[in-house]
Amino acid sequence: MQYKDLVAPEKACEDKHCPYHGDLRIHGRSFEGVVTSSKVFRTVTVSWERIRKLEKYERFIRNKTKVLAHNPDCINAKLGDKVVIYETRPISRWKRFVVVAKE
């Protein structure tokens, strides 16, 4: 798999939802964020901050986005790690992203 210079991790895994060792395809948008929770099995909560300008008031507002992402065994992101996530097909009711790299 080659997506923007991503390299497969050395550790292999048996996860069928792994983009490197399983059959999950990634597509669409990519985001960089920080893991804010890793309590659920093979799932992490990733959040990042966006800043946009309010033209009417000539000020900036900060918005925070928080999504659930699948965390394969070969990557194993922990709390506080900076990660790169890609959009994918729905894995469960709320998971539509997968972690592809730690920074």
C-alpha positions as a LaTeX table, in Angstrom:
\begin{tabular}{lrrr}
\hline
Residue & $x$ (\AA) & $y$ (\AA) & $z$ (\AA) \\
\hline
Met1 & 0.00 & 0.00 & 0.00 \\
Gln2 & 1.36 & 3.44 & $-0.91$ \\
Tyr3 & $-0.53$ & 6.48 & 0.35 \\
Lys4 & 1.47 & 9.70 & 0.67 \\
Asp5 & 4.70 & 7.95 & 1.66 \\
Leu6 & 3.15 & 5.75 & 4.35 \\
Val7 & 5.27 & 2.73 & 5.23 \\
Ala8 & 3.84 & $-0.50$ & 6.61 \\
Pro9 & 4.85 & $-1.21$ & 10.24 \\
Glu10 & 7.38 & $-3.95$ & 10.93 \\
Lys11 & 5.03 & $-5.72$ & 13.35 \\
Ala12 & 2.51 & $-7.95$ & 11.57 \\
Cys13 & $-1.05$ & $-8.44$ & 12.81 \\
Glu14 & $-3.99$ & $-10.74$ & 12.19 \\
Asp15 & $-6.61$ & $-7.96$ & 12.17 \\
Lys16 & $-8.96$ & $-8.20$ & 9.17 \\
His17 & $-9.65$ & $-4.44$ & 9.40 \\
Cys18 & $-5.97$ & $-3.50$ & 9.10 \\
Pro19 & $-5.16$ & $-1.50$ & 5.94 \\
Tyr20 & $-1.70$ & $-3.13$ & 5.74 \\
His21 & $-2.30$ & $-6.78$ & 6.68 \\
Gly22 & $-6.08$ & $-7.15$ & 6.26 \\
Asp23 & $-8.58$ & $-6.49$ & 3.50 \\
Leu24 & $-9.66$ & $-2.94$ & 4.43 \\
Arg25 & $-9.24$ & $-0.30$ & 1.72 \\
Ile26 & $-8.73$ & 3.34 & 2.56 \\
His27 & $-9.97$ & 6.23 & 0.47 \\
Gly28 & $-11.18$ & 9.77 & 0.81 \\
Arg29 & $-9.84$ & 12.33 & 3.23 \\
Ser30 & $-6.97$ & 12.09 & 5.68 \\
Phe31 & $-6.52$ & 13.92 & 8.97 \\
Glu32 & $-3.84$ & 14.35 & 11.61 \\
Gly33 & $-4.90$ & 14.43 & 15.22 \\
Val34 & $-4.15$ & 13.44 & 18.80 \\
Val35 & $-5.48$ & 10.32 & 20.51 \\
Thr36 & $-7.68$ & 11.48 & 23.39 \\
Ser37 & $-8.99$ & 8.07 & 24.51 \\
Ser38 & $-7.96$ & 4.46 & 23.91 \\
Lys39 & $-10.18$ & 2.59 & 26.36 \\
Val40 & $-12.26$ & 0.61 & 23.86 \\
Phe41 & $-10.83$ & $-2.56$ & 22.27 \\
Arg42 & $-9.13$ & $-1.70$ & 18.92 \\
Thr43 & $-10.73$ & 1.76 & 18.93 \\
Val44 & $-9.28$ & 5.20 & 19.62 \\
Thr45 & $-10.85$ & 8.62 & 19.84 \\
Val46 & $-8.95$ & 11.13 & 17.71 \\
Ser47 & $-9.52$ & 14.87 & 17.94 \\
Trp48 & $-8.08$ & 17.90 & 16.18 \\
Glu49 & $-8.71$ & 21.62 & 16.28 \\
Arg50 & $-9.83$ & 23.85 & 13.42 \\
Ile51 & $-9.71$ & 27.65 & 13.36 \\
Arg52 & $-12.09$ & 29.59 & 11.14 \\
Lys53 & $-12.84$ & 33.25 & 10.74 \\
Leu54 & $-16.22$ & 34.84 & 11.49 \\
Glu55 & $-16.46$ & 37.58 & 8.89 \\
Lys56 & $-19.33$ & 39.37 & 10.60 \\
Tyr57 & $-17.48$ & 39.92 & 13.87 \\
Glu58 & $-13.93$ & 39.93 & 12.42 \\
Arg59 & $-12.79$ & 37.32 & 14.92 \\
Phe60 & $-11.62$ & 33.74 & 14.86 \\
Ile61 & $-13.40$ & 30.78 & 16.41 \\
Arg62 & $-11.91$ & 27.45 & 17.43 \\
Asn63 & $-13.80$ & 24.28 & 16.60 \\
Lys64 & $-12.80$ & 20.81 & 17.77 \\
Thr65 & $-13.59$ & 17.67 & 15.79 \\
Lys66 & $-13.70$ & 14.28 & 17.50 \\
Val67 & $-14.07$ & 10.95 & 15.66 \\
Leu68 & $-13.70$ & 7.25 & 16.47 \\
Ala69 & $-11.08$ & 5.36 & 14.49 \\
His70 & $-10.08$ & 1.71 & 14.24 \\
Asn71 & $-6.70$ & 1.00 & 15.86 \\
Pro72 & $-5.01$ & $-2.09$ & 14.34 \\
Asp73 & $-2.75$ & $-4.26$ & 16.50 \\
Cys74 & 0.32 & $-3.48$ & 14.39 \\
Ile75 & 0.02 & 0.28 & 15.04 \\
Asn76 & $-1.37$ & 0.19 & 18.61 \\
Ala77 & $-1.73$ & 3.94 & 19.23 \\
Lys78 & $-1.93$ & 5.04 & 22.87 \\
Leu79 & $-3.27$ & 8.09 & 24.68 \\
Gly80 & $-1.49$ & 11.28 & 23.61 \\
Asp81 & 0.01 & 9.90 & 20.36 \\
Lys82 & $-0.13$ & 11.98 & 17.19 \\
Val83 & $-1.71$ & 9.84 & 14.48 \\
Val84 & $-2.72$ & 9.98 & 10.82 \\
Ile85 & $-6.20$ & 8.64 & 10.06 \\
Tyr86 & $-7.85$ & 7.90 & 6.72 \\
Glu87 & $-11.49$ & 7.61 & 5.78 \\
Thr88 & $-12.79$ & 4.14 & 4.99 \\
Arg89 & $-16.02$ & 2.19 & 4.72 \\
Pro90 & $-18.13$ & 1.89 & 7.90 \\
Ile91 & $-16.51$ & $-0.62$ & 10.26 \\
Ser92 & $-19.18$ & $-0.30$ & 12.95 \\
Arg93 & $-21.99$ & 2.07 & 13.84 \\
Trp94 & $-19.68$ & 5.00 & 14.61 \\
Lys95 & $-16.26$ & 4.05 & 13.15 \\
Arg96 & $-15.55$ & 5.37 & 9.64 \\
Phe97 & $-11.82$ & 6.01 & 10.01 \\
Val98 & $-8.71$ & 3.87 & 10.51 \\
Val99 & $-5.34$ & 4.76 & 12.01 \\
Val100 & $-2.60$ & 4.28 & 9.41 \\
Ala101 & 0.47 & 5.80 & 11.12 \\
Lys102 & 1.86 & 7.22 & 14.35 \\
Glu103 & 4.03 & 10.30 & 14.22 \\
\hline
\end{tabular}
